[in-house]
């Protein structure tokens, strides 16, 4: 059985929290700028390409430094951050059709 390397998982998790926070902050900024332009789709596509490339690039560096277990921590950090951000973004909004 393969031993679990908790320190490398924690390393990936720590870097993943920061990278995910920057990813979603970029999403917020991209949406704000896109909603003020005449061609929002082009700006959103560029924003998505930059954010996804940066997230994958940082993930590649994390795996290079920490190994495969750090990828697990990095991915879990992204999923937890995503859950928190989408939950906070949904607070105070009404479902479609509700009055």
Buried (B, 14 or more C-beta within 10 A) or exposed (E): EEEEBEEBBBBBBBBBBEBBBBBBEBBEEBBEEBEEEEEBEEBBEEBEEEBEEBBEEBBEBBBEEBBEBBBBBBBBBBEBBEEEBEEEEEEEEEEEEEE
